[in-house]
């Protein structure tokens, strides 16, 4: 499984009830594609969200969003860093060879 990030942008602050309803449609579809929602971050002004998933690949998440008509700006594969990791070892490791066309794709 890999870590997948979905970015969304809204012209106006999004409606929280509509966003929740979209999540209720999206989550079972994500599960059917082998993806699991980890967390979401929502900007204080309600104009941007970042959602994080564990999934087999970025296309699984992208497909679930499209099948449920949930709009997104970008879907990309990420590497998670946190303070518990050996960042000295991480900086010596080359970046992944993931194809950029697969990694970042807009709706």
Secondary structure, 3 states (H helix, E strand, C coil): CEEEEEEEECCCCCCHHHHHHHHHHHHHHHHHCCCEEEEEEECCCCCEEEEEEEECCHHHHHHHHHHCCCCCCEEEEECCCCCCCCHHHHHHCCCCCCCHHHHCEEC
